[in-house]
Amino acid sequence: MQLPEERNIAVKQKPLAELKQKIASGTEQIAQVKVTDGELIFTRLQEKIGLISESKE
C-alpha cells in the first residue's frame, strides 16, 4: 500500500511520462519528415468550415 504522498508523486509522473512519449514520437516524425506544414492545415480547415457553412444555408 502506498502512502498518500507516494501516490501523489505517481499520479503526477504518469502525465509527465505520457508527455515525454508524445514528444519522442513527434521528434521521430520530424526526423522522418512525416510532418505537414501548419499553413496547409489551417487552409484545409478553413475550406472545410466554408463547406459546412455553405451546406447549412
KEDRENVO-231271 format. One record per residue: x, y, z of N, C-alpha, C in turn; residue in three letters. Coordinates in steps of 0.1 Angstrom, whole numbers, padded with zeros to 4 digits, always signed. Each point is the difference from the previous one (the first is absolute). Layout:
BEGIN
XYZXYZXYZAla;...
***
This chain:
BEGIN
+0008-0012+0000-0008+0012+0000+0009+0012+0000Met;-0004+0010-0008+0008+0012-0002-0004+0011+0010Gln;+0009+0008+0005-0003+0011+0008-0006+0011-0009Leu;-0009+0009+0005-0006+0010-0008+0010+0008-0008Pro;+0011+0004+0006+0010+0008-0007+0006-0008-0012Glu;+0002-0013+0002+0006-0008-0010-0010-0001-0012Glu;-0013-0002+0004-0010-0001-0010-0001+0014-0008Arg;+0001+0011+0006+0000+0013-0007+0011+0001-0010Asn;+0012-0005+0004+0012+0001-0009-0003-0009-0012Ile;-0005-0012+0003-0003-0009-0011-0011+0005-0010Ala;-0010+0007+0006-0010+0006-0009+0005+0011-0008Val;+0010+0008+0005+0006+0011-0007+0009-0005-0011Lys;+0007-0011+0003+0010-0005-0009-0006-0006-0013Gln;-0012-0006+0001-0007-0006-0011-0002+0010-0012Lys;-0006+0011+0003-0002+0010-0011+0014+0004-0006Pro;+0010+0002+0009+0013+0004-0005+0006-0011-0009Leu;-0001-0012+0003+0005-0011-0008-0008-0001-0013Ala;-0013+0003+0000-0008+0000-0012+0005+0012-0009Glu;+0002+0011+0006+0005+0012-0008+0013-0003-0006Leu;+0009-0006+0007+0014-0004-0005-0002-0009-0012Lys;-0009-0010+0001-0002-0009-0011-0005+0007-0012Gln;-0010+0010+0002-0005+0007-0012+0011+0009-0006Lys;+0008+0006+0008+0011+0008-0005+0010-0009-0008Ile;+0003-0012+0005+0009-0009-0007-0006-0004-0013Ala;-0013-0003+0000-0007-0004-0012+0001+0011-0011Ser;-0003+0012+0005+0000+0012-0009+0014+0002-0006Gly;+0010-0001+0009+0014+0002-0005+0003-0011-0010Thr;-0004-0012+0002+0003-0010-0010-0007+0003-0013Glu;-0013+0004+0000-0007+0004-0012+0007+0011-0007Gln;+0005+0010+0007+0008+0011-0006+0012-0005-0007Ile;+0007-0009+0007+0013-0006-0006-0003-0008-0013Ala;-0012-0006-0001-0004-0008-0011-0007+0009-0011Gln;-0001+0013+0003-0007+0009-0009-0015-0004-0002Val;-0006-0005+0011-0014-0003+0000-0008+0011+0006Lys;+0001+0012-0005-0007+0011+0006-0007+0008-0011Val;-0010+0008+0004-0007+0008-0010+0001+0014+0005Thr;+0002+0009-0010+0001+0014+0002-0012+0006+0007Asp;+0002+0007+0011-0011+0006+0007-0009+0009-0008Gly;+0005+0007-0009-0008+0009-0009-0009-0009-0009Glu;+0004-0011-0004-0008-0009-0008-0011-0005+0008Leu;+0002-0004+0012-0010-0005+0009-0011+0011+0002Ile;+0004+0012+0003-0010+0011+0002-0008+0003-0013Phe;+0007-0001-0011-0007+0002-0013-0011-0011-0002Thr;+0004-0012+0003-0010-0011-0001-0012+0001+0009Arg;+0003+0004+0013-0010+0002+0010-0010+0011-0005Leu;+0006+0011-0005-0009+0011-0004-0009-0004-0012Gln;+0006-0008-0009-0008-0005-0011-0012-0009+0005Glu;+0003-0009+0010-0010-0008+0006-0011+0008+0007Lys;+0004+0010+0007-0009+0009+0007-0009+0007-0010Ile;+0006+0004-0011-0008+0007-0010-0010-0009-0006Gly;+0004-0013-0003-0010-0010-0005-0011-0002+0009Leu;+0003-0002+0013-0010-0002+0010-0010+0012+0001Ile;+0006+0012+0000-0009+0012+0000-0009+0001-0012Ser;+0005-0003-0012-0008+0000-0012-0011-0010+0000Glu;+0003-0012+0006-0010-0011+0000-0012+0003+0010Ser;+0003+0009+0010-0010+0004+0010-0009+0011-0005Lys;+0004+0007-0011-0008+0011-0004-0012-0004-0009Glu;
***
